[in-house]
Amino acid sequence: MSLTTTIENTDTAQLEKILASAAAAADILRGQDRATRAKYLNAVADGLDAAGDTLVPIAQQETNLPEGRLRGELKRTTFQLRLFAEVIQDGAYLDARIDHADADWPMGAPRPDLRRTHIPLGPVAVFAASNFPFAFSVAGGDTASALAGGNPVIVKAHSGHLELSRETARVVTESLAAAGAPEGTFGIVYGTASGSALVSDSRVQAVGFTGSIPGGRALFNIASQRPDPIPFYGELGSNNPVFVTQAADKARGAEIAQEFVGSFTMGSGQFCTKPGTIFVPEGSEFLAALENVELPDVGALLNERIREGYIDSIKDLQAANGVEKLLAGAEPYGEIPSPILSLTTAEHILKNPESLLEECFGPAALVVEYDGEESLVELAKVFEGQLTASLQAEEGDELAALIDVLATKAGRVLWNQWPTGVSVTYAQQHGGPYPASTNSGSTSVGTAAIARFQRPVAFQGFPQQFLPDELRDEPGAPVSQRLVNGRA
């Protein structure tokens, strides 16, 4: 059931006011210290926690997601805000480097005094995602990391949860104001045209996006074709293949089958890290075990548009040459689609990878039988860029070549684990070669995400009093790790 509240699209005059405020706020934020910025992040986290009983019911009505899932996602959202607050006070993310002047520098000319750090980019446009209405939406990871980096944020609300977006934005705006943040630190716009206008506007200096390949690609093209091209950090699509070796299948094929079903149906198959394809040996224990596996009931998909797109994808897959239905619930094409598994062979994958390996957003997956592990490397090579690739294997398996290929294809490679569930940590990598993301050198989850919204700058020959604190020689400078003349 949807809320009946009508939210008007942002008009040109409103958009101009939001952009002008963000540009003014950028100048103020850039000069503030990290402790002040951390205070803003903690204030937003506290505000969202306090508003949970208001926000969660709205999210339930707009997204069909259950209360427990939404409360857990809200907790993740406020956790990552607080984690970024800790990280920026620590200061190591600045990658501060100090080269003192050296008249005897061996390159043949004296080395000047050089000091390198990172500064905010300026206003950042963030496009909210549909499938995580808290953690990847208005106050999600892109917003948290951009604010942590000292940048104003303008969110383009997702049409799938407009009322939640408005209420979340209200909490964020009020929390920032109460903490003393300058007006324009945060804004929100509505409507497709407003989103395109944001990416086109010269005051916007970077974009964070999570969504479809067509939508992301269109915005990426706008960002790259501007007179002043800007970085576009888009997370677009991923199939997240799983490779099961013969030894792993023999040792625990039934266990792998059960875990795989749990993973691809989690969240009704609407996770960007859902395993969409799994490769198993011919005559596998995995397939034998599926005969006794009962596919779980899943919830309604996020909205009707997503359900219709999912049904079309399943029907296209079932009609493809060499694909057959393996296992399905009672209503795979129903109003609440039951999970469905399809079956094909490695031979058909190699002949038609473009059609058979497309991402399918919903509770479906494709099982592929292979004949001989020597084919796994060739099969891995046909994939486009992925967020994840997983191995179900044994330590005695000969896998060096396969692992090498998977590392070139995916941002995160897993050993005997499942890709659903992306922990917010220091070492997390959530991104990968195109089309998993538009910038394979970045991550949208984890503390390294802040690097997307900063740029390096070096100061040469400056007096101490004009340098940022992390570049000064005073031993009390509040940064946990600096490279001084190449040494920490």
Buried (B, 14 or more C-beta within 10 A) or exposed (E): EBEEEEBEEBEEEBBBEBBEBBBBBBEBBEEBBBEBBBBBBBBBBBBBBEBBEEBBEBBBBBBBBEEEBBBEBBBBBBBBBBBBBEBBBBBBBBBBBBBEEEEEEEEEEEBEEBBBBBBBBBBBBBBBBBBBBBBBBBBBBBBBBBBBBBBBBBBBBBBBBBBBBBBBBBBBBBBBBEBEBBBBBBBBBBBEBBBBBBBBBEBBBBBBBBBBBEBBBBBBEBBEEBEEEBBBBBBBBBBBBBBBBBBBBEBBBBBBBBBBBEBBBBBBBBBBBBBBBBBBBEEBBBBEBBEEBEBEEBBBBBBEEBBEBBBEBBEEBBEBEEBEEBBBBEEBBEEBBBBBBBBBBBBBBBEBBEBBBBBBBBBBBBBBBBEEBEBBBBBBBBBBBBBBBBBBBBEEBEBEEBBEBBEBBBBBBBEBEBBBEBEBEEEBBBBBBBBBBBBBEBBBBBBBBBBBBBBEEEBEEBEEEEBBBBBBEEEEBEBEEBEEEEEE
